[in-house]
Amino acid sequence: MRPSRPISAFYFASMLTGAYLASGLFVFPRELISVGGAEAPWAFLLDCAAALFGLWLWFQVNHLYPDEQVSGFTSRIVTPVLGWPLNVMTVITHVLLAVWATVNFGLVMITFFLPDTPLWALETLTVVVGLYMAWADTRVLGRTIQALFLPTGVLSILMGLLLAPRLTQAWAIPPSGDVHLPTIALAAYQSFYLFWGYEVTVTLYPFVSQGARRQAERYAYIAMLVAGAFMAFGYILIVGTSGPYMVMAAEWPGVSAMRLITLSSFLINKLGLFVVLMWSLFVFIFVAMRLWCLAQDLRPALGLQRPQHYRYLLVFFAAATLVVSHLFTNITVTGRFFNEWMVPAMALFNFGIPPILLLGAAITRRRTKVSMRAP
């Protein structure tokens, strides 16, 4: 299903980055330090390399039929028997990613800001804001992300610089020279949630104008490198101020570190809390992109052509996100489920499904050529 008004390469890169940046914003780098220890920086670099490779894999899938969303041609290249389960897995994945961000943000707000507010109220607020952002469809959502993304990122960096005098645990930042590849690989595997969400390219790619698609891919790679640098900056601040043991003990190490930012001459003393509130914009963008992707993914698969079908699906998946979010009542339940189920599921989704689709496309094209030669 081709869009009537394509988006630019810069819109594409902005929306793609917004689809994954908030995924591990609050919990990073707890698993990285807990599993990797002194080798955590090597594991982080491996995460970045794996994300770039995974993005490249999905672009190869997009190149098969660039004017169609992947859900629209999956059944044609791997048969409906395998295509529909893959589409169902895509839908479940995006719903759970929206739940992951919604629940984490709600629990953070209750713990640090609004202890008397019901969790369901904060989750509802998050999903409703995401629904509102995605309501007017692709171009308006892209424009909204562009308007919010860069200022929030720049302000976060500027505020983070105020933590420089508190880097009393800087000894823990450099990586160990004693490299153990299994430890590094396991730490990278457990912390790959940092880049959950870039697979939105399976839906977003056809919305880019034909002449800008190669440029859009370059921008996406550059944006991912910038996002990695942003996370590396956060790693330095969090580990340097809190130390590895505090990072392993804290549920949301980034929030705990940002709370240390103080500026007595400012209107409020705890300036770091303002930074955490700014991060809510990243969460709203993340949830909006999930809802947008869910609604757009099912349109070609179900043959829904009319514009209002997009909004019907949007409301349906917003409600589904809220219902599933209510099942996760605390961080223990949330962390256990996502560590035990979502980590392997996302590894399979990002590094298992693209080769299957590429292989299926190669077999299908080979059969087509053979059948054309037969007469």
C-alpha positions as CSV (number, residue, x, y, z in Angstrom):
1,M,0.0,0.0,0.0
2,R,1.8,3.1,-1.2
3,P,1.2,6.4,0.6
4,S,-0.3,9.3,-1.3
5,R,2.1,11.8,0.2
6,P,5.6,10.3,0.7
7,I,8.0,11.5,3.4
8,S,11.5,12.8,3.1
9,A,14.7,11.0,4.1
10,F,15.1,13.2,7.2
11,Y,11.5,12.4,8.3
12,F,12.3,8.7,7.9
13,A,15.5,8.8,10.0
14,S,13.7,10.9,12.7
15,M,10.8,8.6,13.0
16,L,12.9,5.5,12.9
17,T,15.1,6.8,15.8
18,G,12.1,7.8,17.8
19,A,10.8,4.2,17.4
20,Y,13.7,2.8,19.5
21,L,15.4,5.5,21.6
22,A,13.1,5.2,24.6
23,S,13.2,1.5,24.8
24,G,15.9,1.2,27.3
25,L,16.1,4.8,28.5
26,F,15.2,4.2,32.1
27,V,16.7,0.7,32.8
28,F,20.0,1.2,30.9
29,P,22.8,0.1,31.8
30,R,21.7,-2.3,34.6
31,E,21.8,-5.5,32.7
32,L,24.9,-4.4,30.9
33,I,26.8,-4.0,34.1
34,S,25.2,-6.9,35.9
35,V,26.2,-9.4,33.3
36,G,29.2,-7.8,31.7
37,G,30.9,-6.3,34.7
38,A,34.1,-4.6,33.7
39,E,33.6,-5.8,30.1
40,A,30.3,-3.9,29.8
41,P,31.7,-1.3,27.4
42,W,32.7,-4.0,24.9
43,A,29.2,-5.5,25.2
44,F,27.7,-2.0,24.5
45,L,29.8,-1.7,21.3
46,L,28.6,-5.1,20.3
47,D,25.0,-4.0,20.9
48,C,25.6,-1.0,18.5
49,A,27.2,-3.2,15.9
50,A,24.4,-5.7,16.1
51,A,21.8,-3.0,15.8
52,L,23.5,-1.6,12.6
53,F,23.6,-5.1,11.2
54,G,20.0,-5.8,12.1
55,L,18.9,-2.5,10.4
56,W,20.9,-3.5,7.3
57,L,19.1,-6.9,7.3
58,W,15.6,-5.3,7.4
59,F,16.6,-2.9,4.6
60,Q,17.5,-5.9,2.4
61,V,14.0,-7.2,3.1
62,N,12.5,-3.8,2.2
63,H,14.4,-3.9,-1.1
64,L,12.5,-6.9,-2.2
65,Y,9.3,-4.9,-2.8
66,P,10.2,-1.3,-1.9
67,D,6.7,0.1,-2.6
68,E,5.0,-2.4,-0.2
69,Q,5.1,-2.9,3.5
70,V,6.6,-6.3,4.5
71,S,3.3,-7.5,5.9
72,G,1.8,-7.1,2.4
73,F,4.1,-9.4,0.6
74,T,5.2,-11.9,3.3
75,S,2.6,-14.5,2.4
76,R,3.6,-14.3,-1.3
77,I,7.2,-15.2,-0.7
78,V,6.9,-17.7,2.1
79,T,3.3,-19.0,1.5
80,P,0.4,-18.0,3.8
81,V,1.2,-21.0,6.1
82,L,4.3,-19.2,7.3
83,G,3.4,-15.7,6.3
84,W,0.4,-15.2,8.6
85,P,2.3,-16.5,11.7
86,L,5.1,-14.0,10.9
87,N,2.5,-11.2,10.7
88,V,0.9,-12.2,13.9
89,M,4.3,-12.3,15.6
90,T,5.0,-8.8,14.3
91,V,1.7,-7.5,15.8
92,I,2.4,-9.1,19.2
93,T,6.0,-7.8,19.2
94,H,4.8,-4.2,18.6
95,V,2.1,-4.4,21.2
96,L,4.5,-5.7,23.8
97,L,7.1,-3.0,23.0
98,A,4.4,-0.4,23.6
99,V,3.5,-2.2,26.9
100,W,7.2,-2.3,27.9
101,A,7.6,1.5,27.5
102,T,4.2,2.3,29.0
103,V,4.7,0.2,32.2
104,N,8.2,1.3,32.8
105,F,7.3,5.0,32.5
106,G,4.3,4.6,34.7
107,L,6.4,2.8,37.4
108,V,9.1,5.5,37.2
109,M,6.6,8.3,37.6
110,I,5.0,6.6,40.7
111,T,8.3,5.9,42.3
112,F,9.9,9.3,41.9
113,F,7.1,11.8,41.3
114,L,3.5,10.7,41.9
115,P,3.4,8.0,44.5
116,D,-0.4,8.5,45.2
117,T,-1.4,8.2,41.6
118,P,-2.8,4.9,40.3
119,L,-0.6,3.1,37.8
120,W,-3.5,2.6,35.4
121,A,-4.0,6.4,35.2
122,L,-0.4,7.0,34.2
123,E,-0.5,4.2,31.7
124,T,-3.8,5.6,30.2
125,L,-2.2,9.0,29.9
126,T,0.8,7.6,28.1
127,V,-1.2,5.6,25.6
128,V,-3.7,8.4,25.0
129,V,-0.9,10.9,24.2
130,G,0.7,8.4,21.9
131,L,-2.7,7.9,20.2
132,Y,-3.2,11.6,19.8
133,M,0.3,12.0,18.2
134,A,-0.4,9.2,15.7
135,W,-3.9,10.2,15.0
136,A,-3.2,12.4,11.9
137,D,-1.1,9.7,10.3
138,T,2.4,9.7,8.9
139,R,3.5,13.2,7.9
140,V,2.0,14.9,11.0
141,L,3.5,12.3,13.3
142,G,6.9,12.8,11.6
143,R,6.7,16.6,11.9
144,T,5.8,16.2,15.6
145,I,8.8,13.9,16.2
146,Q,11.1,16.3,14.5
147,A,9.8,19.2,16.6
148,L,10.3,17.4,19.9
149,F,13.2,15.1,19.3
150,L,16.2,17.3,18.8
151,P,15.5,19.9,21.5
152,T,14.8,17.1,24.1
153,G,18.1,15.4,23.2
154,V,20.2,18.5,23.3
155,L,18.7,19.6,26.7
156,S,19.3,16.2,28.1
157,I,23.0,16.4,27.1
158,L,23.4,19.9,28.5
159,M,21.8,18.9,31.8
160,G,23.9,15.8,31.9
161,L,27.1,17.9,31.7
162,L,26.1,19.3,35.1
163,L,26.9,15.9,36.5
164,A,30.6,16.2,35.5
165,P,31.7,17.3,39.1
166,R,30.1,14.2,40.5
167,L,32.0,11.7,38.4
168,T,33.6,10.2,41.5
169,Q,33.4,6.6,40.2
170,A,35.2,7.3,37.0
171,W,37.5,4.3,37.6
172,A,34.6,2.0,36.6
173,I,34.1,3.6,33.1
174,P,37.0,2.2,31.1
175,P,36.6,-1.4,29.8
176,S,38.7,-4.3,31.1
177,G,41.7,-5.4,29.1
178,D,40.9,-9.0,30.0
179,V,38.4,-9.9,27.3
180,H,36.0,-12.9,27.7
181,L,33.9,-13.2,24.5
182,P,31.1,-15.4,26.1
183,T,30.6,-12.8,28.9
184,I,30.5,-10.0,26.4
185,A,28.1,-11.8,24.1
186,L,25.8,-12.6,27.0
187,A,25.8,-9.1,28.3
188,A,25.1,-7.7,24.8
189,Y,22.2,-10.2,24.4
190,Q,20.6,-9.2,27.7
191,S,21.0,-5.5,27.0
192,F,19.9,-5.4,23.4
193,Y,16.7,-3.8,24.5
194,L,18.5,-0.5,23.9
195,F,17.6,-0.8,20.2
196,W,14.3,-2.6,20.3
197,G,12.0,-0.8,17.8
198,Y,14.2,-0.2,14.8
199,E,12.3,-3.0,13.0
200,V,9.6,-0.3,12.4
201,T,11.4,0.1,9.0
202,V,9.3,-3.0,7.8
203,T,6.4,-0.6,7.7
204,L,7.9,2.9,7.3
205,Y,10.2,2.3,4.3
206,P,7.5,2.5,1.6
207,F,6.4,5.9,2.9
208,V,9.7,7.4,1.7
209,S,9.7,9.0,-1.7
210,Q,11.4,6.7,-4.3
211,G,14.3,9.1,-5.0
212,A,15.1,9.5,-1.4
213,R,15.3,5.9,-0.2
214,R,19.0,5.4,-0.4
215,Q,19.6,8.7,1.3
216,A,17.0,7.7,4.0
217,E,19.0,4.5,4.7
218,R,22.2,6.6,5.1
219,Y,20.5,9.0,7.4
220,A,19.1,6.0,9.4
221,Y,22.6,4.6,9.9
222,I,24.0,8.0,10.9
223,A,21.1,8.5,13.3
224,M,21.7,5.1,14.9
225,L,25.4,6.0,15.4
226,V,24.3,9.3,17.0
227,A,21.8,7.4,19.3
228,G,24.6,5.1,20.3
229,A,26.8,8.0,21.2
230,F,23.9,9.5,23.2
231,M,23.6,6.2,25.1
232,A,27.4,6.0,25.6
233,F,27.3,9.5,27.1
234,G,24.6,8.3,29.4
235,Y,26.7,5.3,30.3
236,I,29.6,7.5,31.3
237,L,27.4,9.7,33.5
238,I,25.5,6.9,35.2
239,V,28.5,4.6,35.9
240,G,30.8,7.5,36.7
241,T,28.4,9.0,39.3
242,S,26.8,5.9,40.8
243,G,29.4,3.2,40.4
244,P,28.8,-0.3,39.2
245,Y,27.4,-1.7,42.4
246,M,24.8,1.0,42.7
247,V,23.9,0.6,39.0
248,M,23.3,-3.1,39.6
249,A,21.1,-2.4,42.6
250,A,19.0,0.3,41.1
251,E,15.8,-0.5,39.1
252,W,16.2,2.7,37.0
253,P,19.9,3.7,37.2
254,G,19.5,6.6,34.7
255,V,16.8,8.2,36.8
256,S,18.8,7.8,40.0
257,A,21.8,9.4,38.4
258,M,19.8,12.4,37.0
259,R,18.4,13.1,40.4
260,L,21.9,14.1,41.5
261,I,21.8,17.2,39.2
262,T,21.4,20.3,41.4
263,L,21.7,23.9,40.7
264,S,21.1,26.1,43.7
265,S,20.7,29.3,41.7
266,F,18.0,27.8,39.6
267,L,14.3,28.1,40.4
268,I,14.2,24.5,41.5
269,N,17.0,22.7,43.3
270,K,16.4,19.2,41.9
271,L,17.0,20.1,38.3
272,G,17.6,16.4,37.4
273,L,13.9,15.7,37.9
274,F,13.2,18.1,35.1
275,V,15.4,16.0,32.8
276,V,13.4,12.8,33.7
277,L,10.2,14.6,32.9
278,M,11.7,15.6,29.5
279,W,12.3,12.0,28.8
280,S,8.6,11.4,28.9
281,L,8.5,13.0,25.4
282,F,10.8,10.1,24.2
283,V,8.3,7.7,25.7
284,F,5.3,9.3,24.0
285,I,7.1,9.2,20.7
286,F,8.0,5.6,21.2
287,V,4.4,4.6,22.0
288,A,3.0,6.7,19.1
289,M,5.4,4.9,16.6
290,R,4.3,1.5,18.0
291,L,0.6,2.3,17.5
292,W,1.2,3.8,14.1
293,C,3.2,0.8,13.0
294,L,0.5,-1.6,14.3
295,A,-2.3,0.2,12.4
296,Q,-0.3,0.5,9.2
297,D,1.0,-3.1,9.3
298,L,-2.4,-4.7,9.3
299,R,-3.9,-2.5,6.5
300,P,-2.2,-4.3,3.6
301,A,-2.4,-7.7,5.3
302,L,-6.2,-7.3,5.7
303,G,-6.8,-5.3,2.5
304,L,-8.1,-2.3,4.4
305,Q,-7.7,0.7,1.9
306,R,-9.9,3.4,3.4
307,P,-8.3,6.1,5.6
308,Q,-10.7,5.6,8.5
309,H,-9.6,2.0,8.8
310,Y,-6.2,3.4,10.0
311,R,-7.9,5.1,12.9
312,Y,-10.1,2.2,13.8
313,L,-7.0,0.0,14.1
314,L,-5.2,2.7,16.0
315,V,-7.9,2.8,18.6
316,F,-8.1,-0.9,18.8
317,F,-4.4,-1.3,19.4
318,A,-4.3,1.5,21.9
319,A,-7.0,-0.3,23.9
320,A,-5.0,-3.6,23.6
321,T,-1.9,-1.9,24.9
322,L,-3.8,-0.6,27.9
323,V,-5.3,-4.0,28.7
324,V,-2.0,-5.8,28.5
325,S,-0.2,-3.1,30.5
326,H,-2.6,-3.6,33.4
327,L,-1.3,-7.1,33.7
328,F,2.2,-5.9,34.8
329,T,1.7,-4.4,38.3
330,N,5.3,-4.0,39.4
331,I,8.8,-3.8,38.1
332,T,9.6,-7.4,39.3
333,V,6.9,-9.0,37.2
334,T,7.7,-6.7,34.2
335,G,11.4,-7.4,34.3
336,R,11.0,-11.1,34.7
337,F,8.6,-11.4,31.8
338,F,10.6,-9.2,29.4
339,N,13.9,-10.8,30.3
340,E,12.6,-14.4,29.9
341,W,10.4,-13.9,26.9
342,M,10.9,-10.7,25.0
343,V,14.7,-10.8,24.8
344,P,14.8,-14.1,22.9
345,A,11.7,-13.1,20.9
346,M,13.3,-9.9,19.7
347,A,16.5,-11.7,18.9
348,L,14.6,-14.1,16.7
349,F,12.5,-11.3,15.2
350,N,15.4,-9.1,14.2
351,F,18.0,-11.7,13.2
352,G,15.9,-14.8,12.3
353,I,13.0,-13.5,10.3
354,P,14.9,-11.4,7.7
355,P,17.0,-14.4,6.5
356,I,13.8,-16.5,6.2
357,L,12.1,-13.8,4.1
358,L,15.2,-13.3,1.9
359,L,15.6,-17.0,1.4
360,G,11.9,-17.3,0.6
361,A,12.1,-14.5,-1.9
362,A,15.1,-16.1,-3.6
363,I,13.3,-19.4,-3.9
364,T,10.2,-17.8,-5.2
365,R,12.1,-15.8,-7.9
366,R,14.0,-18.9,-8.9
367,R,10.8,-20.9,-9.4
368,T,9.3,-18.0,-11.4
369,K,12.3,-18.0,-13.7
370,V,12.2,-21.8,-14.1
371,S,8.5,-21.7,-14.9
372,M,9.0,-18.9,-17.5
373,R,11.8,-21.0,-19.2
374,A,9.7,-24.2,-19.3
375,P,7.5,-23.4,-22.4
